[in-house]
Amino acid sequence: MSFHSVEGAGLSGLPLHAIPVVAMDTETTGLDVKTDRVVEIAAVRLKGGPPGAAPSYAALVDPGVPIPPASTAIHSLTDDEVAGAAAFPQAMAAFTDWVGKSVVVGYSIGFDLAVLKAEHQRHGVAWTAPRSLCVRHLLQLVAPHLPGQSLEVAAQWLGVEVGERHRALGDAETAGRIFKALLPRLREKGIVTLAQAERVCRSLTARLEEEAQAGWHDVVRDTRQAPRSVAEYARIDSFPYRHRVADVMRLPAVTIAGTRSLQEALAQMIERGISSVFVEPAEPGPDDPGEWGILTERDILRAMNADPAGALAAPVARYAKVPLVTIESDEFVYRAIAGMSKRGFRHLGVRDAAGRLVGALSARDLLRQRASDALSLGDSLEQAETPEDLGRIWAGLTTVARGLVYEEADPRDIAAIVSRELRALTKRACELAEAMLAARGEGGPPRAYAMLVLGSGGRGESLLAMDQDNAIVFDQGEPAGPEDRWFEQLGILVADMLNDAGVVYCPGGIMASKAQWRMDLAGWRRRIEIWIGKSRPEDILNSDIFFDALPVHGDLRLAERLYAEAAAAARSSRTFLKAMAVPAGDFRVPLNWRGRPKLEDGRIDLKKNGIMPIFAAARIAALTHGIAARSTPERLEAVRQLDVVDAALIGRLIEAHKILLGTILHQQLRDLPLGEKLSNRVAPAEMEPYERQQLAWALGQIDSVRTLLGTPGF
């Protein structure tokens, strides 16, 4: 009957607005937490919960003792009213079932929890505290100088409605409204996630000591001492996250002309032991777009059932399904599993980066894989119906990241997955923003456009401390013109949705909501010409992030054309490439007098002081040699294949890049449950000795960047 444990629910990194939460209150026979009894329990559901769960819960409780008149004067409950109500064990069991694995909030909830714990002990029942937050603590963080911190004062200050006072349901409703009203104010103070809220609440030492002396229950768990469950780390079947579609697809795809008979198609399937064939496109015409189709064994069975005598002689095109749904060969397997499950498909076509059909993937190919964890991540974004739904992707990402780290997956694969979901998140935010603008009467996109993800998200190197880097290109329209104003609204909506989901606003303003990162094709061409022609430090800084861009939504060809033009212009300007090389070539790892990395507050920024010179050099190499790859390892590997640089040097930089990414990721996973702000800063003192040795070796390879950039041909 006690609360359900949520330690392994992956809630620590979720934004506060996205956690499953209920607001609770109790009424009691008095104020002594050790001896007084519960007479009423009530709560309202603010977010989440099991499907079909009631939005509120309220129940009277028979305390088994008379209610003092002084208490009745406050909450109006009498002995007659609670007579015949459920006893505490039964009432609590029903309540905790309703709460499920939600976080519990309440105003001065430490009192309520203390009374509930005492009731458990009184009835000989084991006590498990819920994961909880005190709304009064959060109010003190936001408004420490507010005169008085009563429920009424808080509600008046925030402008929220006050429910029926001193009845459990009314007070729970009011506490819930206050909690929701505090969220944007907490976000302004950098308190975004559940773990961050818990961390700052622990800093209210004077208030916590006062509550402890009154016998109240600890509200916020101490995550610094919380055990880490191995099961939580190991629950991920890592294969779908560590392998690409190209690793498991059938190659080549078996195809058949649409004019051939069903009999011939069936013969091919039997001969090759396959369950489908792809149907070649017909010549494009007014009624036929010339798209690939698919014919499965189930299609043949249905045809034979409908026309037993003539089906096998009929042309394949009559029964094929068009168009064929495809997936890129470079996609992760978990994305293929999610796509099949969502659409109810058993087969997918596989295409290469140029759009050519290169293979086939069937459910049979994936049968050995467990899909449950993959599905939770792979299709959650596509199913999101509201901006609030998007925040849930954060919990999925952190759970997957922890599981893969436990299984010692390559940190570059983990970063690629996080980046893939960041791009999917941005795409879905664009789709929701378009729908919002249409609902406002603003119409759809006025011109063809593309949303691009820049920087680490485009390179496939994002980890858990991500911020926004995106841009919009549209085909035609003047600055501040009607087209630009529409795309500005889109950019603002997307930026707000991403920020609420946990991908915070870019501190440098590199977002499509800003005019300098939202232009038509002609405007972008002028901007790129300035970047390359003037090569000022600020131009280099802005162009750096652009040359990692990947389009994620809209007219992708428009964005790819712009990128190709920019890359060609950069390659033709030796002055520009040399200017790009200066910061990376001049970099030195900051060392102290003992030859060890300099630390600030016990940490070193491994992006600024480690990874950045490597990915900058790889980017310059890609532009110099016309390499299309975006990721740092792929760019460096392509340079190694050119045989213009010492292959061993390139190999060491690739390995150093891997170690530095992994070191940052491990630190972020240590910081996450503690409520530390996630960043690229790592604490060597928290590492195992071998990890420190690896880090020292990786930092020692950074000087090789100068050798790479000084090689003839760069």
VONU-99798 format. One record per residue (C-alpha): chain; residue in one letter; x, y, z. Coordinates in steps of 0.05 Angstrom, whole numbers. Layout:
# VONU-99798
R  unit  code      c1      c2      c3
R     A     A       X       Y       Z
...
***
This chain:
# VONU-99798
R  unit  code      c1      c2      c3
R     A     M       0       0       0
R     A     S      60      45       4
R     A     F      82      90     -54
R     A     H     114      58    -114
R     A     S     189      68    -123
R     A     V     208     112    -183
R     A     E     284     108    -175
R     A     G     292      72    -241
R     A     A     240     111    -279
R     A     G     291     157    -314
R     A     L     259     221    -287
R     A     S     320     258    -262
R     A     G     336     291    -329
R     A     L     264     306    -349
R     A     P     242     379    -351
R     A     L     195     394    -293
R     A     H     137     408    -339
R     A     A     144     338    -370
R     A     I     148     294    -307
R     A     P      88     252    -287
R     A     V      64     290    -225
R     A     V       6     293    -176
R     A     A      -9     347    -125
R     A     M     -30     318     -58
R     A     D     -59     341       9
R     A     T     -86     309      71
R     A     E    -132     329     128
R     A     T    -116     302     198
R     A     T    -141     299     269
R     A     G     -87     348     290
R     A     L     -16     374     279
R     A     D      25     322     317
R     A     V      57     282     261
R     A     K      71     223     308
R     A     T       3     213     340
R     A     D     -50     246     297
R     A     R     -89     209     244
R     A     V    -109     219     172
R     A     V    -183     234     159
R     A     E    -180     253      85
R     A     I    -132     242      27
R     A     A    -139     277     -40
R     A     A     -97     293    -101
R     A     V    -102     320    -172
R     A     R     -63     294    -232
R     A     L     -22     349    -265
R     A     K      15     307    -316
R     A     G      21     235    -339
R     A     G      -7     174    -305
R     A     P     -33     107    -329
R     A     P     -83     107    -387
R     A     G    -154     121    -366
R     A     A    -134     144    -296
R     A     A    -182     192    -263
R     A     P    -159     265    -262
R     A     S    -169     270    -187
R     A     Y    -174     227    -125
R     A     A    -210     242     -59
R     A     A    -228     195      -2
R     A     L    -249     202      70
R     A     V    -212     158     120
R     A     D    -239     130     185
R     A     P    -184     149     235
R     A     G    -208     100     288
R     A     V    -207     156     340
R     A     P    -253     216     353
R     A     I    -238     280     313
R     A     P    -223     337     362
R     A     P    -272     396     356
R     A     A    -213     443     343
R     A     S    -195     403     281
R     A     T    -267     399     258
R     A     A    -270     475     263
R     A     I    -214     478     211
R     A     H    -233     425     160
R     A     S    -307     416     179
R     A     L    -302     339     180
R     A     T    -340     305     237
R     A     D    -341     235     266
R     A     D    -407     222     233
R     A     E    -380     240     164
R     A     V    -320     192     168
R     A     A    -359     136     201
R     A     G    -363      78     153
R     A     A    -306     105     109
R     A     A    -248      59      93
R     A     A    -194      49     145
R     A     F    -125      77     130
R     A     P     -94      13     101
R     A     Q    -150       5      49
R     A     A    -154      79      33
R     A     M     -78      84      25
R     A     A     -75      23     -20
R     A     A    -126      53     -67
R     A     F     -91     120     -66
R     A     T     -22      93     -83
R     A     D     -50      52    -140
R     A     W     -80     116    -168
R     A     V     -14     154    -158
R     A     G      27     101    -194
R     A     K      98     122    -209
R     A     S      84     197    -208
R     A     V     124     248    -171
R     A     V      84     276    -113
R     A     V      82     351     -98
R     A     G      45     389     -44
R     A     Y      47     452      -3
R     A     S      88     438      60
R     A     I      84     366      39
R     A     G     136     345      91
R     A     F      80     346     143
R     A     D      34     302     100
R     A     L      89     252      87
R     A     A     107     248     161
R     A     V      35     233     180
R     A     L      29     180     126
R     A     K      94     148     149
R     A     A      69     146     221
R     A     E       3     114     198
R     A     H      42      61     160
R     A     Q      83      45     223
R     A     R      20      45     266
R     A     H     -12      -7     221
R     A     G      51     -49     213
R     A     V      61     -33     140
R     A     A     128     -21     107
R     A     W     138      52      85
R     A     T     166      74      18
R     A     A     169     149       8
R     A     P     149     177     -60
R     A     R     195     220    -100
R     A     S     170     288     -81
R     A     L     178     364     -83
R     A     C     151     415     -34
R     A     V     116     472     -70
R     A     R     132     518     -12
R     A     H     206     503     -20
R     A     L     202     521     -94
R     A     L     166     586     -77
R     A     Q     222     604     -29
R     A     L     273     593     -85
R     A     V     235     639    -132
R     A     A     211     692     -83
R     A     P     252     689     -18
R     A     H     230     759       3
R     A     L     156     748      -6
R     A     P     120     772      57
R     A     G      92     708      85
R     A     Q      92     641      50
R     A     S      23     615      64
R     A     L     -18     581      10
R     A     E     -63     642       3
R     A     V      -4     691      -4
R     A     A      30     647     -56
R     A     A     -35     640     -96
R     A     Q     -48     715     -94
R     A     W      24     732    -115
R     A     L      20     685    -174
R     A     G     -51     703    -192
R     A     V     -79     632    -186
R     A     E    -148     610    -162
R     A     V    -154     585     -91
R     A     G    -196     522     -82
R     A     E    -237     504     -21
R     A     R    -191     517      37
R     A     H    -175     465      90
R     A     R    -206     409      50
R     A     A    -156     361      19
R     A     L    -180     365     -53
R     A     G    -186     441     -53
R     A     D    -116     450     -23
R     A     A     -87     399     -71
R     A     E    -117     436    -130
R     A     T     -88     502    -106
R     A     A     -20     471     -94
R     A     G     -21     442    -164
R     A     R     -38     510    -195
R     A     I      18     543    -155
R     A     F      67     489    -177
R     A     K      50     500    -251
R     A     A      54     576    -244
R     A     L     124     570    -213
R     A     L     153     529    -271
R     A     P     170     588    -318
R     A     R     200     627    -259
R     A     L     242     567    -240
R     A     R     265     560    -312
R     A     E     288     633    -311
R     A     K     334     614    -254
R     A     G     363     555    -292
R     A     I     322     504    -253
R     A     V     296     461    -309
R     A     T     299     387    -291
R     A     L     272     347    -232
R     A     A     343     333    -207
R     A     Q     361     406    -211
R     A     A     300     424    -170
R     A     E     318     372    -118
R     A     R     389     397    -115
R     A     V     370     470    -102
R     A     C     316     450     -51
R     A     R     370     415     -11
R     A     S     405     482      -5
R     A     L     349     510      37
R     A     T     384     487     100
R     A     A     350     533     150
R     A     R     281     514     126
R     A     L     298     440     124
R     A     E     326     442     195
R     A     E     263     476     220
R     A     E     219     423     188
R     A     A     263     367     215
R     A     Q     257     394     286
R     A     A     181     393     278
R     A     G     185     320     259
R     A     W     168     330     186
R     A     H     189     280     133
R     A     D     248     294      87
R     A     V     217     315      21
R     A     V     276     313     -27
R     A     R     317     250     -33
R     A     D     392     258     -27
R     A     T     416     235     -95
R     A     R     488     240     -73
R     A     Q     477     177     -33
R     A     A     424     143     -76
R     A     P     444      74    -100
R     A     R     451      65    -175
R     A     S     413       5    -200
R     A     V     453     -40    -247
R     A     A     386     -63    -275
R     A     E     371       8    -298
R     A     Y     436      10    -336
R     A     A     431     -59    -366
R     A     R     359     -60    -388
R     A     I     374     -36    -459
R     A     D     383     -87    -514
R     A     S     439     -49    -547
R     A     F     442     -82    -615
R     A     P     390     -36    -648
R     A     Y     429      24    -624
R     A     R     498      -1    -643
R     A     H     483     -24    -714
R     A     R     460       9    -777
R     A     V     408     -17    -826
R     A     A     465     -32    -875
R     A     D     490     -84    -826
R     A     V     427    -126    -827
R     A     M     393    -112    -893
R     A     R     388    -162    -950
R     A     L     432    -142   -1008
R     A     P     416    -134   -1064
R     A     A     341    -122   -1065
R     A     V     302    -171   -1109
R     A     T     260    -134   -1160
R     A     I     209    -151   -1213
R     A     A     175    -112   -1268
R     A     G     102     -94   -1255
R     A     T      82    -126   -1321
R     A     R     106    -196   -1300
R     A     S      56    -246   -1272
R     A     L      42    -262   -1201
R     A     Q      64    -333   -1216
R     A     E     133    -309   -1235
R     A     A     137    -266   -1172
R     A     L     118    -326   -1129
R     A     A     170    -369   -1163
R     A     Q     224    -317   -1147
R     A     M     204    -315   -1074
R     A     I     205    -391   -1067
R     A     E     272    -397   -1103
R     A     R     306    -344   -1061
R     A     G     271    -359    -995
R     A     I     244    -289    -987
R     A     S     176    -260    -968
R     A     S     172    -200   -1015
R     A     V     197    -170   -1080
R     A     F     202     -97   -1099
R     A     V     163     -77   -1160
R     A     E     199     -33   -1210
R     A     P     167      34   -1226
R     A     A     129      41   -1290
R     A     E     145      95   -1339
R     A     P     120     161   -1308
R     A     G      53     183   -1336
R     A     P      -6     228   -1317
R     A     D     -35     174   -1273
R     A     D      29     140   -1250
R     A     P      85     177   -1214
R     A     G     135     122   -1230
R     A     E     146     101   -1158
R     A     W     173      35   -1131
R     A     G     123     -14   -1101
R     A     I     125     -78   -1060
R     A     L      91    -146   -1067
R     A     T      91    -191   -1007
R     A     E      72    -263    -997
R     A     R      10    -239    -960
R     A     D     -10    -198   -1021
R     A     I      -6    -261   -1064
R     A     L     -48    -301   -1015
R     A     R    -102    -247   -1014
R     A     A    -102    -245   -1090
R     A     M    -110    -320   -1096
R     A     N    -166    -319   -1045
R     A     A    -203    -265   -1083
R     A     D    -191    -296   -1152
R     A     P    -170    -369   -1146
R     A     A    -172    -382   -1221
R     A     G    -139    -321   -1250
R     A     A     -96    -287   -1197
R     A     L     -30    -322   -1214
R     A     A     -34    -300   -1287
R     A     A     -49    -227   -1269
R     A     P       5    -174   -1273
R     A     V      44    -159   -1209
R     A     A      26     -85   -1213
R     A     R     -47    -101   -1200
R     A     Y     -33    -125   -1130
R     A     A      30     -88   -1110
R     A     K      28     -33   -1057
R     A     V      54      35   -1080
R     A     P      93      73   -1058
R     A     L     147      30   -1026
R     A     V     165      57    -956
R     A     T     241      62    -949
R     A     I     294      78    -898
R     A     E     366     101    -908
R     A     S     420      48    -902
R     A     D     458      92    -852
R     A     E     399      96    -804
R     A     F     404      59    -737
R     A     V     367      -7    -732
R     A     Y     323      19    -675
R     A     R     293      70    -725
R     A     A     275      14    -773
R     A     I     242     -26    -717
R     A     A     203      35    -695
R     A     G     180      51    -766
R     A     M     156     -20    -778
R     A     S     118     -23    -713
R     A     K      86      45    -721
R     A     R      59      31    -791
R     A     G      46     -43    -782
R     A     F      95     -61    -837
R     A     R     137    -123    -844
R     A     H     182     -99    -900
R     A     L     221     -36    -917
R     A     G     262     -16    -977
R     A     V     332       9    -962
R     A     R     361      68   -1001
R     A     D     430     100   -1001
R     A     A     445     173    -989
R     A     A     432     188   -1063
R     A     G     362     157   -1059
R     A     R     379      94   -1098
R     A     L     346      29   -1076
R     A     V     402     -15   -1051
R     A     G     371     -68   -1006
R     A     A     312     -96    -968
R     A     L     296    -104    -895
R     A     S     243    -150    -866
R     A     A     214    -164    -798
R     A     R     246    -233    -805
R     A     D     315    -199    -810
R     A     L     300    -164    -744
R     A     L     265    -222    -708
R     A     R     324    -236    -663
R     A     Q     321    -165    -636
R     A     R     279    -143    -577
R     A     A     242     -82    -600
R     A     S     210     -55    -536
R     A     D     264      -6    -516
R     A     A     278      14    -587
R     A     L     205      31    -597
R     A     S     201      78    -538
R     A     L     255     121    -568
R     A     G     245     109    -642
R     A     D     173     129    -652
R     A     S     158     174    -593
R     A     L     174     238    -630
R     A     E     133     221    -692
R     A     Q      73     207    -647
R     A     A      79     272    -607
R     A     E      14     311    -613
R     A     T      32     371    -571
R     A     P      94     410    -553
R     A     E      90     382    -483
R     A     D      98     311    -510
R     A     L     166     328    -539
R     A     G     199     335    -471
R     A     R     191     260    -459
R     A     I     246     245    -510
R     A     W     297     269    -459
R     A     A     282     212    -411
R     A     G     287     162    -468
R     A     L     353     190    -491
R     A     T     384     188    -422
R     A     T     359     118    -408
R     A     V     388      93    -474
R     A     A     453     130    -462
R     A     R     461      98    -393
R     A     G     446      29    -420
R     A     L     495      36    -477
R     A     V     550      62    -432
R     A     Y     539       3    -386
R     A     E     548     -43    -446
R     A     E     611      -5    -466
R     A     A     583      19    -532
R     A     D     626      65    -574
R     A     P     612     136    -548
R     A     R     612     160    -621
R     A     D     552     115    -634
R     A     I     517     143    -572
R     A     A     531     214    -595
R     A     A     504     196    -664
R     A     I     439     170    -633
R     A     V     430     232    -590
R     A     S     443     275    -652
R     A     R     395     234    -693
R     A     E     340     245    -641
R     A     L     357     319    -636
R     A     R     346     326    -710
R     A     A     281     286    -705
R     A     L     260     330    -647
R     A     T     273     392    -689
R     A     K     235     364    -748
R     A     R     174     347    -705
R     A     A     176     416    -673
R     A     C     174     446    -743
R     A     E     113     403    -761
R     A     L      77     423    -697
R     A     A      95     496    -707
R     A     E      67     495    -778
R     A     A       2     466    -751
R     A     M      -1     520    -697
R     A     L       8     576    -748
R     A     A     -45     546    -793
R     A     A     -93     542    -734
R     A     R     -80     616    -720
R     A     G    -101     633    -791
R     A     E     -30     648    -814
R     A     G     -33     593    -868
R     A     G      21     545    -888
R     A     P      93     560    -908
R     A     P      91     618    -958
R     A     R     152     593    -995
R     A     A     193     529   -1000
R     A     Y     240     525    -941
R     A     A     286     480    -902
R     A     M     304     476    -829
R     A     L     377     460    -816
R     A     V     410     434    -753
R     A     L     481     462    -746
R     A     G     542     447    -704
R     A     S     549     383    -664
R     A     G     478     362    -681
R     A     G     496     363    -755
R     A     R     563     329    -743
R     A     G     529     274    -702
R     A     E     569     291    -639
R     A     S     515     318    -591
R     A     L     515     290    -521
R     A     L     467     305    -464
R     A     A     487     378    -453
R     A     M     458     403    -518
R     A     D     433     471    -537
R     A     Q     400     496    -601
R     A     D     438     510    -665
R     A     N     392     516    -724
R     A     A     376     559    -785
R     A     I     324     568    -839
R     A     V     334     579    -914
R     A     F     273     595    -957
R     A     D     275     604   -1032
R     A     Q     253     676   -1039
R     A     G     232     735    -996
R     A     E     258     802    -970
R     A     P     284     812    -899
R     A     A     225     833    -854
R     A     G     178     818    -913
R     A     P     115     777    -906
R     A     E     152     711    -920
R     A     D     207     727    -870
R     A     R     156     747    -817
R     A     W     121     679    -825
R     A     F     186     642    -818
R     A     E     205     685    -758
R     A     Q     142     661    -723
R     A     L     159     590    -741
R     A     G     229     598    -714
R     A     I     204     627    -648
R     A     L     154     570    -638
R     A     V     207     518    -654
R     A     A     258     551    -607
R     A     D     207     553    -550
R     A     M     187     480    -560
R     A     L     259     456    -562
R     A     N     276     496    -499
R     A     D     216     467    -462
R     A     A     237     397    -483
R     A     G     306     406    -454
R     A     V     346     432    -514
R     A     V     359     501    -487
R     A     Y     364     566    -525
R     A     C     432     578    -558
R     A     P     471     628    -515
R     A     G     500     657    -578
R     A     G     433     665    -612
R     A     I     447     615    -668
R     A     M     373     599    -679
R     A     A     325     607    -737
R     A     S     284     655    -694
R     A     K     341     706    -704
R     A     A     344     745    -770
R     A     Q     417     729    -783
R     A     W     402     655    -783
R     A     R     338     660    -824
R     A     M     346     684    -896
R     A     D     324     670    -966
R     A     L     371     636   -1015
R     A     A     397     702   -1042
R     A     G     409     729    -971
R     A     W     448     666    -952
R     A     R     490     672   -1014
R     A     R     508     743    -996
R     A     R     524     723    -924
R     A     I     569     666    -948
R     A     E     604     712    -996
R     A     I     620     759    -938
R     A     W     644     702    -894
R     A     I     691     676    -947
R     A     G     712     743    -975
R     A     K     727     781    -911
R     A     S     748     722    -867
R     A     R     743     763    -803
R     A     P     745     725    -736
R     A     E     670     733    -726
R     A     D     658     709    -798
R     A     I     701     648    -785
R     A     L     663     632    -721
R     A     N     595     636    -755
R     A     S     616     598    -818
R     A     D     647     542    -776
R     A     I     581     520    -749
R     A     F     546     528    -817
R     A     F     594     479    -850
R     A     D     568     423    -804
R     A     A     496     434    -824
R     A     L     445     380    -841
R     A     P     374     395    -866
R     A     V     320     360    -825
R     A     H     254     387    -851
R     A     G     223     419    -912
R     A     D     255     423    -981
R     A     L     320     386    -965
R     A     R     346     396   -1036
R     A     L     343     472   -1026
R     A     A     389     466    -965
R     A     E     436     416    -998
R     A     R     443     462   -1058
R     A     L     462     521   -1013
R     A     Y     511     477    -974
R     A     A     544     452   -1039
R     A     E     552     523   -1064
R     A     A     582     546    -998
R     A     A     630     486    -995
R     A     A     653     498   -1066
R     A     A     666     572   -1052
R     A     A     704     555    -988
R     A     R     747     504   -1024
R     A     S     766     555   -1078
R     A     S     790     606   -1026
R     A     R     858     589    -996
R     A     T     855     653    -956
R     A     F     790     631    -923
R     A     L     815     561    -908
R     A     K     879     588    -877
R     A     A     838     636    -834
R     A     M     796     577    -810
R     A     A     859     539    -792
R     A     V     889     593    -748
R     A     P     849     580    -684
R     A     A     858     505    -687
R     A     G     932     511    -706
R     A     D     947     559    -649
R     A     F     912     517    -597
R     A     R     951     491    -537
R     A     V     923     447    -482
R     A     P     926     491    -419
R     A     L     975     458    -371
R     A     N     997     476    -300
R     A     W    1069     477    -276
R     A     R    1066     401    -264
R     A     G    1047     389    -337
R     A     R     975     370    -319
R     A     P     912     402    -348
R     A     K     893     467    -313
R     A     L     827     460    -275
R     A     E     775     512    -256
R     A     D     733     491    -196
R     A     G     762     421    -204
R     A     R     740     414    -277
R     A     I     765     423    -348
R     A     D     722     439    -409
R     A     L     738     382    -456
R     A     K     700     411    -515
R     A     K     737     477    -513
R     A     N     803     446    -491
R     A     G     803     380    -529
R     A     I     749     363    -580
R     A     M     744     430    -614
R     A     P     813     431    -647
R     A     I     801     361    -673
R     A     F     733     373    -704
R     A     A     757     441    -731
R     A     A     816     408    -766
R     A     A     770     354    -794
R     A     R     722     406    -820
R     A     I     778     444    -855
R     A     A     804     379    -885
R     A     A     734     363    -911
R     A     L     727     432    -944
R     A     T     798     429    -972
R     A     H     790     361   -1005
R     A     G     716     363   -1023
R     A     I     695     310    -971
R     A     A     620     307    -964
R     A     A     619     273    -895
R     A     R     596     314    -835
R     A     S     621     273    -776
R     A     T     691     283    -750
R     A     P     713     209    -752
R     A     E     687     201    -823
R     A     R     721     265    -846
R     A     L     787     244    -815
R     A     E     781     173    -843
R     A     A     769     202    -912
R     A     V     832     243    -905
R     A     R     871     181    -884
R     A     Q     848     146    -948
R     A     L     876     203    -990
R     A     D     946     184    -965
R     A     V     967     257    -958
R     A     V     979     253    -883
R     A     D    1013     203    -837
R     A     A     960     150    -827
R     A     A     982     137    -755
R     A     L     973     210    -737
R     A     I     902     209    -764
R     A     G     889     145    -725
R     A     R     912     176    -660
R     A     L     867     237    -670
R     A     I     807     192    -685
R     A     E     821     152    -621
R     A     A     831     216    -580
R     A     H     765     243    -605
R     A     K     730     179    -583
R     A     I     762     181    -513
R     A     L     744     254    -503
R     A     L     671     243    -523
R     A     G     666     183    -477
R     A     T     697     222    -419
R     A     I     646     278    -426
R     A     L     588     229    -432
R     A     H     609     191    -369
R     A     Q     613     257    -330
R     A     Q     545     279    -354
R     A     L     514     214    -331
R     A     R     547     223    -263
R     A     D     521     295    -259
R     A     L     450     282    -283
R     A     P     420     249    -220
R     A     L     456     299    -176
R     A     G     421     358    -208
R     A     E     487     387    -234
R     A     K     479     430    -295
R     A     L     501     387    -353
R     A     S     561     413    -391
R     A     N     625     392    -426
R     A     R     666     403    -363
R     A     V     694     341    -330
R     A     A     723     329    -261
R     A     P     786     285    -264
R     A     A     782     272    -189
R     A     E     716     234    -200
R     A     M     747     187    -252
R     A     E     779     119    -243
R     A     P     855     119    -250
R     A     Y     854      86    -319
R     A     E     804     138    -343
R     A     R     851     194    -322
R     A     Q     907     159    -359
R     A     Q     865     154    -421
R     A     L     846     228    -415
R     A     A     919     248    -407
R     A     W     938     208    -470
R     A     A     880     238    -510
R     A     L     898     309    -491
R     A     G     970     294    -510
R     A     Q     948     281    -582
R     A     I     918     350    -593
R     A     D     985     379    -613
R     A     S     982     334    -675
R     A     V     928     381    -702
R     A     R     983     431    -720
R     A     T    1020     377    -759
R     A     L     955     359    -795
R     A     L     940     431    -814
R     A     G    1012     444    -834
R     A     T    1015     386    -883
R     A     P    1022     406    -957
R     A     G     954     405    -990
R     A     F     919     435    -929
***
